[in-house]
Amino acid sequence: MSLTPTVSISEALQRVNDGRADLGFVAIENSIEGSVNITQDTLTFDTDLLIQREVVISVQMNLLVRPGTKIADITEVVSFPHATAQCRGWLAENLPQAKHQAANSTADAARQLAESGEPHTAAIGTARAAEVYGLDILASAIEDHHENQTRFVLVAKEGIPAPTGHDKTSLVVFQRADRPGSLLGILQEFAARAINLTRLESRPTKQGLGDYCFLMDVEGHVADELVADCLRNLHMKHGEVKFLGSYPSGSGSGNGDADLRSAASTESAAADVWLTEVRKQIQG
């Protein structure tokens, strides 16, 4: 397998979507700054991809400079906006006058700095980026919260991994109508089946102000009868549902009420057999 770097998250996802790459690996959520909107929006609106698994990685941010640069020399800091925001407090205290410039990623910021030769610019990035691009780490662990973690997802054009018992399902629900209680109705579908939501947030649909869709992560796998029944009802009663994948949970959680879901699958299969026998008696 060969690795192909891309200049942005959206390009990585588009490469998989149009077949130029088999898999893509991108950040989707950070424990300090929350969701990576470019990832979520690209998966929701611009591609048809399925999440294969998630990986949660502890992240340490560092201030990277060209050799010889001192903190008093720095007038500009470049990085991925999510990374810059994770270091907001440190930057305010140590580089309050520095301008912030956006890059497509922390690695791209380090590359730009190395290639520019700019002695008054620093980049926020990883120790590995410093090593690759020949930069010095002027300050380490500058993130505002040292429990900083980022959730990454591996995506492919097709395929749903088999259930493991520790799974998560991601989906987007587009409301059929914006009316009082519409979100409550959606949430009740999960509550009625004891399905735990691990993430719920709204994103604009790009169709107009006040028009939102709901992005959700739930415990369980689409192979579970309760999860499948919930998705069926959402699609039937509440609006369009975009399925983003069922995959192993990176945190080892996601088991939730697995025994309940397994029992429900068994009972559902038995109920299908019973109903088939009843229908056989219908007279032609």
N, C-alpha and C positions, 0 to 999 in steps of 0.2 A: 504494500500500500504506500503510495506517495502522498506527501503533505503539500498542500498548495496554500500559501498565505494570500489573503485578500486585503484590500485597503479599507474595507468597512464591513460591518455586520450585514447590511442589506445585500452587499455583493456576495458574501458567503452563502446566504440563503438563496439568492437568485441563481447562483451556480448549481446548486442542488436541484432547484426547481426546473431548470431547463436542461438538466442532464450533463452538465459539464463537470460535475463532481458527484460522487456516490453519497457522501455524507458531509454534513456541516456541523461545526461545533461553535456555539455562540453563547454569550452571557444573556441571561433573561431576567435576573433579579439579584439585588444586592441587599444585605441586611441593614445597611445604613440608609441608602438612597432609594430603596424600593425597586420597582420594576424598570427594566430597560425598555423604554417605549418603542425604540426603533425595532427591536426584536419582536415585541408583541404585535406591533402594527403590521410589520411585514408578514408575519405568520397569519395574521387575521385577514388582511385585505389583499395582499399582493402575491401570495404563493399558496400552493396546496401541498403541504408537507406534513409529515407525521413525526412526532417526538419518539425517539427510540429508547432513550434513557436520560436521566439527569445526574449531574455530578456537582457536589457542593465542595467548594475549595476555600480554605482560609486564605485571606488576601492581606498582604502587607504592602503599603504604598511607601515609596521612597522618593526623595528629591534627587534627581539625576542632573549632573552638569558635565561640561567638558573639562578635562583635566586642567587644573590651575584656577578655575572659577571659584570665587568666594561668595558667601551669601550677600555681602555688601555690594557685589557687582550685579546682582540679579534685578532686572527691571521687568521681566516678562516670564510667565509660567505657562507652558503648553501641555495639554493632556486631553484625554477623553473627558467630556463634561461630567460624567458620572464619577470618575475618579477624582476630579478636582473638587467636586461637592463633598466627597468623603473626607477631604482634608481641609474643609472650610475653616475650622477653628485654628488649626496650626498655621495656615496661610495668613489669616487675619492677625495673628500674634507676631509672626516672624517676617512676613513679606507683605505688609499692609498696603504698600504703594504699587506693588507689581500688577501689571496687566495680565489678564487671563486670556489665552488663546485656545481654541478648540482644535482637537485632532480626531481622526477617525477611531483611534484606539490608543491605549497607553504605549503599545509597541510602535505604533506609527509616530507618536510624539517623540519617542527616543530616537527613532530613525531620522526624523526631521532635524532634531538637534544635532545629531552626529554629522549629518551631511551639510548642515548650514555653516558650521564653524562659529556660530554666534556665541560670544563670550558673556553676553548679558542675559541669556535665556536659560531657564531650567525646565526640565520635564518631570512630570510625575509618572512613575512607572515601577516596574518590578526589578528585583535584583538581577534576574535573568536578562532583562532588556539591557541593563547596564553592561553586563558581561558581553552580550552579543555585539553591542554597538560601541564598545570601548569608552564608556562613560564612567565617571566617578559617582559614588553615592555620597552626597553632601550631608544628607540627614535621612535616617532610616525610621521606619514605623511612624510615619507622620499622619496616619489616619486618625480621625477623632475618636474612634471606638476600636479598641484592639481585638474585640470579638468579631471583627469584620469578616464576613463570608460572602461569596458570590456563588450563585446557582447558575450552572451552565446546562445547556441541553444539546444532545446529539440528535440531528434530524435527518430524515431520508425521504425520498419521493414516495415510497410505499412500504407497507409492512407494519404489522402490529406485533410486538413481542408477546410471547406466551405469558400467561399470568404466573407470578411467582409467590403470591400470597402477601407480598409487601409492595403494592402497586399504587400508582396514582393515575388519574385520568384528567386531561385538560380539554376544555371546550370553550366555545364562545356562543352566547345566546343573544340573538337579535330579537328584541321584543316585537310581537305582531302589532301591538298598539301601546302607546304611552298613556296609561290610565291609572287612577288611584288603585293601589294594591297589586299592580302588575309584578313588581319585584317580589312582593310577599308571596304571590302565587307560584313564582318560580322556585323560591326557597322552600316552600312547603312540599314541593315534590321530593326534595332531598330529605327534609325532616321526617316525612311520612315513612321513609324507608331506612331511617337511621344511618344515612350516608353523611359522613363528615366532610364539610368544606374546609380545605386548608388555605384557600386563597379566593377572594372575591373582590373584583374591582371593575370600575366602569371606564370605558374609553369612547371618545366621540366616534361616530360612524363615518364622519367626513361628509355627511349628507345635509347638515344644517345644525345651527345652535340648538342645544337641548336634546339632540338625537343621540342616544348612547346605546352601546351594547355592553354585555357583561362577560368578563373573562373569569373563568372558574377553574380551580384545581380541586378535585375531590378524591377521597380515599377509595381505592377499589379499581377494578379492571372492567372493561366493557364485556368481558366474558362472564362476569358475575351477573346473575339474573336480575338482582336488584338494581345494579347500575344500568344494565341494558333497559330495564323497564322504565327507569327514571328518564333516560335519554329519549326513549320512545314517547313518553308522555310530554316531555318538554317540546319535542318536535311537533307533536300532534296538537297541543293545546296552547302553547305560549309563543311560538315563532320559529324562525330558522335557527338551526343548531349547526355550528361548524365544529367537527370533531378534530382535535389536534393531537390525539394519541393517548394510548394506555401503555404504561411503561414502568419499569422497576423504580421504586422511590430511592433517591440517592441518600436520604437520611436514615434509611432502614426502617422508617415509619411507614404509614400507609396501610397497615394491616387492619386497624380499626376494628370493625365488627365483622371480621372475616368469617367467623363461625356462623354468624347470622346470615351473611350473604350466601355461604355455601349451603346452609339449610334451605334458604329460599330457592336456590337453583334446583335442589333436589325436589322440593315440594312443587315447584313450577312444572318440572318435567312430569311428575306424577299427575298433576292437574291436567296437563295436555293429553296424557293417555286417557284419563277419565273422560274428558270432553270429547275425544275422538270416538270412544265407545258409545257415548250418549248420542252423538250425531249419526252414528251408523243406523240408528233406529228410525231416522226420518223417512217417512214414506214418500216415494217418488210420485 
